Amino acid sequence: MEQLGELTHEIMASYEEGTNPKDYDPYDLYLLGMITRRLGDIDVSTDYLVASILRNSFIWGAWIELAFLIMDRKRVSIYHVEHFMRDHCLLILFVL
């Protein structure tokens, strides 16, 4: 777990101080989302993953990570992502 925290700091240090995390590279946002999910910070992880998808909606791994965070139908409404991949992921999530 300590290594994940170090990796988070390394990614954030690669940007100028004061840079809004939503302006990070979408792949960095995806990595931060994966790391924070594994560290147990679901809300921050969700924010990073949604920001990653909004910047590049074809990062399939971000959609998959985000799907793991959806626990019920109510939570789906907080993801304000309008893309055909959203419907595909929701279909898989609720059918399986």
Secondary structure, DSSP 8 states (H G I E B T S, - for coil): -HHHHHHHHHHHHTS-TT--GGGS-HHHHHHHHHHHHHTT-HHHHHHHHHHHHHH-TT-HHHHHHHHHH--SHHHHTT----SHHHHHHHHHHHH-
